Amino acid sequence: MKGHRLGWMLMAFTLSGAILAGCAAGSQAPARQARAIPVETAVVKTGTIGGTLTLTGQLEASTSTKVAPKQSGKVVQVLVNVGDPVRQGQPLVRLDTSDLEYQLRQQQASLQTARAQLEKAKTDAQNSLTQAKSALAQAKIALDDAKTNYERTKNLFDAGAASQQQLDAAATALQTKQAAYDAALQQVNIAAPGGDPLNQDAIKVAQAQVAQAEAAIATIQHQLDQATVTAPVSGVVAGRDVEVGEYASPQSAVVTIAQTNPVKATVQVPETAIDQVKPGMAVRVVVPAAGQQEISGTLARVSPVVDNTTKSYPADVEIPNPDGRLKPGMVAQVKVEGLAPVQGLVIPASALVETPDGPKVFTVENNVAHQHLIQVGAVDSQHVQVLKGLKEGDVLVVAGQELLGEGAQVTVVPPGGAGGPSGGNAPAGQETGRAKGRGAGPAPGNGR
């Protein structure tokens, strides 16, 4: 028991010595101090900017059409894939038509029956008219004979050669034949109302049945046609939203068609140039991903309402794309020429740091970085005009500002010294090769 307690005491003594030795070593290590961040600077000066306004935008389809079927049904065929060019009227998707085809066969059979009934009704009507006309002709002959017999008998009666009884018999026969003739004439009129046997009610009923069957067939045929979804416009398939076996309905698109000739780029026009930029202006466009050749475009639309986020005015530039080289998503550089130049503070565009609050820059004073939110005016491909936030003579950080924060210690280096693996990408507190050995003296050009 005593030996066990002695072992624990030796272990505690050993650990205490190690801890004390570690503390002593730590107290002797010198504290590491943060190193100055190397940056490149330039003096803010007054200059001229403008004449040519260079704006950047992303290409997109001029229009995007979502195509939905006009009726519901199960998809049995999808005829296009994303990226396929399509022309107006081209089939895209086919829906199941088995139920419609069954209904169509039923209605076709009904139509055949109705047409047969109509033909029979026409034949019966024609036969009835023929029989009625034949009966009328016979009744006319009989009536004429009765008239002749009555006239002869009356003449004989007047001459005393015929009795009263004979005259009465001839008169009765004439009346009988006249009634038979009138009845036969009525039958002709019944067989051909208005003079046409096709005016019979039975024929009209049969004609209505034929028309009803034809209308039903036309409706089903229209539904069959609509079961094939076709392209309403020409363009490129940008989205395939259904697969075979899925259920499609008019409430959801099955294919999305993008029209890419022309394409459009939405750019942001600064408020300093908005009065000079008008719809219809010709512009020059370069799409680096499609080559450096300039393309003629047109400023199609300019929004009259400012974008509160960018404090600029969205504008659409239409760019011809007959060969399809320009793809949605590519970056386009748009040059608007012929604008009036403006005078003001001009700084390199590379000095800007974009933030949710707007663009900011850093200046250097006594080797300490200070950040400034600025208001941008005119813009070209390499420079921006500063309306607020800087003054002439400020020492502006033009490279290395990505590593800075308010109050950061900096060292000003020559051009090219703030970039590369040993330059501006070095973390704060690490000395770069180019900046090594430079003192913390005043920044060049800093007169404050």
C-alpha positions in Angstrom: 0.0 0.0 0.0 2.9 2.3 0.9 4.6 1.5 -2.4 1.5 2.3 -4.4 1.2 5.8 -2.8 4.9 6.4 -3.6 4.3 5.7 -7.3 1.5 8.2 -7.5 3.7 10.9 -5.8 6.6 10.3 -8.3 4.2 10.6 -11.3 2.7 13.8 -10.0 6.2 15.3 -9.5 7.2 14.4 -13.0 4.0 16.0 -14.6 4.5 19.2 -12.5 8.1 19.5 -13.7 7.0 19.1 -17.3 4.3 21.8 -17.0 6.7 24.2 -15.3 9.3 23.6 -18.0 6.7 24.3 -20.7 5.6 27.5 -19.1 9.2 28.7 -18.8 9.9 27.9 -22.5 6.7 29.8 -23.5 7.6 32.8 -21.4 11.0 33.0 -23.2 9.4 32.8 -26.8 9.2 36.2 -28.4 5.6 37.3 -29.4 5.0 37.3 -33.2 3.9 40.7 -34.6 1.7 41.3 -37.6 3.6 42.3 -40.7 2.5 45.1 -43.0 0.5 44.1 -46.1 2.3 45.1 -49.4 0.1 47.3 -51.7 0.5 49.4 -54.8 -0.7 52.9 -54.9 -1.5 55.8 -57.2 -2.4 59.4 -56.5 -6.0 60.5 -57.2 -6.0 63.1 -60.0 -8.5 65.0 -62.0 -8.9 63.7 -65.5 -11.3 63.2 -68.5 -13.5 60.2 -68.9 -16.3 59.4 -71.3 -16.7 59.5 -75.0 -16.9 55.7 -75.1 -18.9 53.9 -72.4 -17.9 50.3 -71.9 -20.4 48.1 -70.1 -20.4 44.4 -69.3 -23.4 42.1 -69.4 -24.2 38.4 -69.8 -25.8 37.0 -72.9 -29.2 35.5 -72.7 -31.9 34.4 -75.1 -33.9 37.2 -76.5 -37.1 35.4 -75.5 -37.8 32.2 -73.7 -41.0 30.3 -74.5 -42.4 27.6 -72.2 -44.5 25.2 -74.3 -47.3 23.3 -72.6 -49.8 20.8 -74.1 -53.3 22.0 -74.8 -54.7 18.8 -73.2 -53.7 16.3 -70.5 -52.3 12.9 -71.2 -49.5 10.5 -70.6 -46.2 11.2 -72.5 -45.3 8.5 -75.0 -42.6 10.2 -77.0 -40.2 13.1 -76.4 -38.7 14.1 -79.7 -36.1 16.7 -78.7 -33.2 17.1 -76.3 -31.7 20.2 -74.7 -29.6 22.1 -77.2 -31.5 20.9 -80.3 -32.5 23.6 -82.8 -36.2 23.5 -83.6 -38.3 25.2 -86.2 -41.8 26.5 -85.8 -44.4 23.7 -86.1 -41.9 21.0 -85.4 -43.2 18.1 -83.2 -41.7 18.2 -79.7 -43.8 15.8 -77.5 -46.5 13.2 -78.3 -49.2 12.2 -75.8 -51.0 8.9 -75.6 -54.0 8.8 -78.0 -55.3 5.3 -77.6 -58.6 6.4 -75.9 -59.1 9.1 -78.6 -58.5 6.6 -81.4 -61.1 4.3 -79.9 -63.6 7.2 -79.7 -62.8 8.1 -83.3 -63.5 4.6 -84.5 -66.9 4.6 -82.7 -67.9 8.0 -84.2 -66.7 6.9 -87.7 -69.0 3.8 -87.4 -71.8 6.1 -86.2 -71.2 8.3 -89.2 -71.4 5.4 -91.6 -74.7 4.4 -90.1 -76.1 7.9 -90.2 -75.0 8.3 -93.9 -76.6 5.0 -94.8 -79.9 6.0 -93.1 -79.7 9.3 -94.9 -79.3 7.6 -98.3 -82.1 5.2 -97.6 -84.3 8.2 -96.5 -83.5 9.9 -99.8 -84.2 6.8 -101.8 -87.5 6.2 -100.1 -88.5 9.8 -100.6 -87.6 9.7 -104.3 -89.6 6.4 -104.6 -92.6 7.9 -102.8 -92.5 10.9 -105.0 -92.3 8.8 -108.1 -95.3 6.7 -107.0 -97.3 9.8 -106.0 -96.6 11.4 -109.4 -97.7 8.1 -111.2 -100.9 8.0 -109.1 -101.5 11.7 -109.9 -101.1 11.0 -113.6 -103.6 8.1 -113.5 -106.0 10.2 -111.5 -105.7 13.0 -114.1 -106.5 10.6 -116.9 -109.5 9.3 -115.0 -110.6 12.8 -114.2 -110.3 13.9 -117.9 -112.4 10.8 -118.9 -115.0 11.6 -116.3 -115.2 15.2 -117.6 -115.6 14.1 -121.2 -118.3 11.5 -120.3 -120.2 14.1 -118.3 -120.1 16.7 -121.1 -121.3 14.0 -123.6 -124.1 12.8 -121.3 -125.2 16.4 -120.7 -125.4 17.1 -124.4 -127.4 14.0 -124.9 -129.7 14.9 -122.0 -130.2 18.3 -123.5 -131.1 16.7 -126.8 -133.5 14.3 -125.1 -131.3 11.3 -125.9 -130.2 10.6 -122.3 -132.2 10.2 -119.1 -131.8 12.2 -115.9 -130.5 9.1 -114.2 -127.7 8.8 -116.8 -126.8 12.5 -116.3 -126.7 12.1 -112.5 -124.5 9.1 -112.8 -122.0 11.0 -115.0 -121.9 13.9 -112.6 -121.3 11.5 -109.6 -118.4 9.8 -111.5 -116.9 13.2 -112.3 -117.0 14.2 -108.6 -115.4 10.9 -107.6 -112.6 11.3 -110.1 -112.0 14.9 -109.0 -111.7 13.9 -105.4 -109.3 11.1 -106.4 -107.2 13.6 -108.4 -107.1 16.1 -105.4 -106.0 13.3 -103.1 -103.2 12.2 -105.5 -102.0 15.8 -105.9 -101.9 16.1 -102.1 -99.7 12.9 -101.9 -97.3 14.5 -104.4 -97.1 17.6 -102.2 -96.5 15.4 -99.2 -93.7 13.5 -101.0 -92.0 16.7 -102.1 -92.6 19.6 -99.7 -92.0 22.8 -101.5 -91.3 20.8 -104.7 -88.3 19.0 -103.2 -88.4 15.5 -101.8 -85.3 16.2 -99.7 -87.5 18.6 -97.6 -89.1 15.6 -95.9 -88.7 15.5 -92.1 -87.2 12.0 -92.1 -84.4 13.2 -94.4 -83.8 16.3 -92.2 -83.5 14.0 -89.1 -81.0 11.8 -91.0 -79.0 14.8 -92.1 -78.8 16.1 -88.5 -77.5 12.7 -87.4 -74.8 12.8 -90.1 -73.8 16.3 -89.1 -73.6 15.4 -85.5 -71.4 12.4 -86.2 -69.1 14.5 -88.5 -68.8 17.2 -85.7 -67.8 14.6 -83.2 -65.2 13.2 -85.5 -63.8 16.7 -86.2 -63.6 17.3 -82.4 -61.8 14.0 -81.8 -59.5 14.6 -84.7 -58.6 18.1 -83.3 -57.8 16.4 -80.0 -55.6 13.9 -81.8 -53.8 16.7 -83.5 -53.3 18.5 -80.2 -51.8 15.4 -78.7 -48.7 16.2 -80.7 -47.1 19.3 -79.0 -45.4 21.4 -81.6 -43.0 24.3 -81.4 -44.8 27.7 -81.5 -41.6 29.5 -82.4 -38.2 28.6 -83.9 -35.2 28.5 -81.6 -33.1 26.2 -79.4 -34.4 23.7 -76.8 -33.4 25.2 -73.5 -35.3 22.9 -71.2 -36.8 19.4 -71.4 -39.3 19.2 -68.6 -40.9 15.7 -69.1 -39.9 12.2 -69.8 -41.7 9.2 -71.4 -44.4 7.8 -69.0 -45.0 11.1 -67.1 -48.3 12.8 -67.1 -48.5 16.2 -68.8 -51.1 18.9 -68.5 -51.8 22.4 -69.7 -50.7 23.7 -66.3 -47.0 22.8 -66.8 -44.5 23.2 -69.5 -43.0 20.2 -71.3 -40.3 22.0 -73.3 -38.7 25.4 -73.1 -37.6 27.1 -76.3 -35.0 29.9 -76.3 -34.8 32.2 -79.2 -31.1 32.9 -79.7 -31.1 35.0 -82.9 -30.7 37.7 -81.8 -29.4 37.2 -78.3 -29.5 40.0 -75.8 -27.2 41.3 -73.1 -28.6 43.3 -70.1 -26.1 46.1 -69.1 -26.3 48.7 -66.4 -26.1 52.3 -67.7 -24.7 54.8 -65.0 -26.9 57.8 -64.3 -24.2 60.1 -65.5 -24.7 58.7 -69.1 -28.4 57.9 -69.0 -29.4 61.2 -70.7 -27.1 60.4 -73.7 -28.0 56.7 -74.1 -31.1 56.2 -76.2 -32.9 53.1 -77.6 -31.9 52.4 -81.2 -28.3 53.5 -80.8 -25.7 51.3 -82.5 -23.1 49.7 -80.2 -20.1 47.5 -80.7 -19.9 44.2 -78.8 -17.1 41.8 -78.1 -17.7 38.4 -76.7 -14.3 37.0 -75.6 -15.5 33.4 -75.4 -16.5 33.6 -79.0 -13.4 35.4 -80.3 -12.2 39.0 -80.2 -14.1 40.1 -83.4 -16.4 43.1 -82.8 -20.1 42.6 -83.5 -22.6 45.3 -84.3 -25.5 45.4 -81.9 -28.4 47.7 -81.1 -29.5 49.2 -77.9 -33.0 47.9 -77.9 -34.5 49.1 -74.6 -33.5 51.4 -71.8 -35.4 51.2 -68.5 -36.7 54.6 -67.3 -36.5 53.4 -63.7 -33.2 53.2 -61.7 -32.1 50.0 -60.1 -31.8 50.9 -56.4 -29.1 48.2 -55.8 -26.7 49.3 -58.5 -27.9 53.0 -58.8 -27.9 52.5 -62.6 -30.4 51.9 -65.4 -30.8 48.4 -66.9 -30.7 48.4 -70.7 -31.0 45.5 -73.3 -28.6 45.2 -76.2 -29.7 43.0 -79.1 -26.9 41.2 -80.9 -27.4 39.2 -84.2 -26.5 35.5 -83.9 -27.3 33.9 -87.2 -24.7 31.1 -86.8 -25.4 30.4 -83.2 -21.8 31.1 -82.0 -23.1 33.3 -79.2 -24.4 31.2 -76.3 -26.5 32.4 -73.4 -24.3 32.8 -70.3 -21.3 34.2 -72.2 -20.0 37.6 -71.0 -20.3 40.5 -73.5 -18.4 43.8 -73.5 -20.6 46.5 -74.9 -19.1 49.8 -76.2 -21.4 52.8 -76.5 -19.6 55.5 -78.5 -20.2 59.1 -79.3 -20.9 60.2 -75.8 -19.8 63.6 -74.4 -16.6 63.2 -72.2 -16.8 64.5 -68.6 -14.2 66.0 -66.3 -13.7 64.8 -62.7 -11.7 62.6 -60.4 -10.7 59.5 -62.3 -9.3 56.3 -60.7 -8.5 52.8 -62.1 -11.4 50.5 -62.1 -9.2 47.8 -60.6 -9.1 49.8 -57.3 -12.8 49.1 -56.6 -14.0 46.6 -54.1 -17.6 45.7 -54.4 -19.6 45.4 -51.2 -23.3 45.1 -50.3 -23.3 48.8 -49.4 -21.8 49.8 -52.8 -18.2 50.1 -54.2 -15.4 51.1 -51.8 -11.7 51.9 -52.1 -8.8 52.1 -49.8 -6.4 55.0 -49.3 -3.1 55.0 -47.5 -2.1 57.6 -44.8 1.0 57.0 -42.7 1.2 53.4 -43.8 -2.4 52.8 -42.5 -5.2 51.8 -44.8 -8.6 53.6 -44.7 -11.7 52.5 -46.5 -14.1 54.8 -48.3 -17.5 54.2 -49.8 -17.6 56.1 -53.1 -20.2 57.1 -55.6 -19.3 56.2 -59.2 -20.1 58.3 -62.1 -18.9 57.7 -65.7 -17.3 54.4 -66.4 -15.1 53.1 -69.2 -13.2 49.8 -69.7 -10.4 50.7 -67.3 -11.4 53.8 -65.3 -14.2 55.2 -63.3 -15.2 58.7 -62.3 -15.6 59.2 -58.6 -18.4 61.7 -57.6 -18.2 61.3 -53.8 -15.9 59.7 -51.3 -12.4 60.8 -52.5 -10.5 64.0 -53.2 -7.7 65.0 -55.4 -4.3 64.0 -54.0 -5.5 61.0 -52.0 -3.1 58.0 -52.2 -5.3 55.2 -53.6 -4.6 51.5 -53.2 -4.7 50.0 -56.7 -3.4 46.5 -56.0 -3.5 44.4 -52.9 -6.7 45.9 -51.5 -8.4 42.5 -51.3 -6.5 41.8 -48.1 -7.2 45.1 -46.4 -9.5 46.2 -43.7 -9.9 49.5 -42.0 -6.8 50.4 -40.1 -4.6 47.7 -41.6 -0.8 48.3 -41.6 0.5 48.5 -45.2 3.8 48.8 -47.1 3.8 50.5 -50.4 5.7 48.5 -53.1 6.5 49.2 -56.8 4.0 48.1 -59.5 3.8 44.3 -59.6 5.0 43.9 -56.1 1.5 43.4 -54.5 0.5 40.5 -56.7 1.6 36.9 -57.3 2.3 34.2 -54.8 4.7 36.4 -52.8 2.8 39.6 -53.2 -0.8 40.6 -52.6 -2.1 37.1 -52.1 0.1 36.7 -48.9 -1.9 36.7 -45.7 -1.7 39.6 -43.3 1.3 39.3 -41.0 3.5 37.6 -43.6 6.3 39.6 -45.3 6.6 39.2 -49.1 9.8 39.0 -51.0 9.3 42.2 -52.8 8.2 44.1 -49.7 11.0 42.7 -47.4 13.4 45.2 -46.1 11.1 48.2 -46.9 10.5 50.4 -43.9 7.3 51.7 -42.6 8.0 55.2 -43.8 5.4 57.5 -45.5 3.6 56.2 -48.6 4.9 57.8 -51.8 2.9 60.6 -53.0 1.1 61.0 -49.7 1.2 64.7 -48.9 -1.0 64.5 -45.9 
